[in-house]
Amino acid sequence: MYQTPRRSPRLPFIAVAEIAHRESGGRLSCQISTLSFHGCYVETLNTLPVGREISIKSFAESECFVATGKVIYELPRSGLGLAFEEVPLKSAALLRKWLLKASGGAERL
């Protein structure tokens, strides 16, 4: 099976997160396990369908990252692959900081 190359590397990163369904306002507690500049993988038993629009809040190192996004793949009773769509400037700076730390300070993400 052919897979499209990722736009940016996915790095191991552990953080508590909360996903809100943008249509219904329902919420899921989850944990981020990998992170990239364009999205993340979250571990959760309760998954959402592919294409569902979401908002995500993530907390690590007493800082809060927020973004909107979309479910791009689902692993039932395991987790979700999310693509970020809108990331406010403050959250983008925090994301870059987290990714630099996770990569060991590598310049190219």
N, C-alpha and C positions, 0 to 999 in steps of 0.2 A: 504494500500500500504506500503510495506517494504522499508525503506531507509537505506542505508549503513551508519554506524556511521562516523562522520567526523574525520579526522586525528588530527585536532587541533580545539580548540573552535573558533567560529566566534564571534567577538566583534563589537559593534557599533563603527563606526569611520567615520568621515566626512572629505573628502578631494576632491579637484578638480583633475580630471585626464583626460588624453588624451590617446585614444587607436588608434594604427596604425595597419592596416591590413598588415601583412608581405608580402603577394603576390602583392597587388596592390599599397600599400603606402597610400591608403585613410585613413583619420583620423576622429575620432568621439570624440567630447567633452562629458564628462560625470562626474558623481560624485560618489565616493566610499561611500557606506553606511554601509557596514560591511566588516571586514578584519580579516584574519587569517594568520598563518605562511605559509599556502599552497595556498592561493588564496583570492579572494574578490568577493563581489557583487557590480556591478556598475549600477546606475540608468541612463538610456538613452532611448529616444524615438526610436532611430534608432538602431535596434539590428542586430546581426550577426548570421549566422548559427552555430549550434553545430559542433565542430571540427575545426573551423577556427583558424589558428595560428595568434597570435597578439603580439604586443609589447605594454607595458603600461608605462606611466610616470605619477606619482602622486606628487602633491605638497601640503605640509602641514608644518606649522611652518617654513616657508622659507627654507625648505629642499626638495630635489627631490629624489624620489624612482623610479628606473627603473627595468624592468624585461621583459622577454618574457613569453608567456603563450598560453593557448588554451581556447576557449569557451567550457564550459562543460554543460551549460544549458542556455536556452533563454526563457524569458517571453516577448512575443511580445508587443511592444510599452510601455515597462516597464523597462526592464533591462537584464543584463547578469551575469551569474555565471562564473567566470574565475579561472582557476587553473594556478598557477605560475609554470614555467618549469625551466628557468635559471634566477637566481638572483645573480648579482655580490656581492662580499663580502661587499662592502660599503653599498649597498642597503639592504643586509640581516641584517646588524647591525642597520640600520635605522628602518627597519621593526620591529625588536625586540624591539627597543626603543619605537616606536609608540604603539606596542601591550602591553608592560608593562604599559605604561601610560594609555591606554584604559581600562586595567584590574584593574586599581587601585593599581598597583605595585605587583600583585600576581606573585609569582616566577614560577609557573607551567603554561606553555602555551602549 
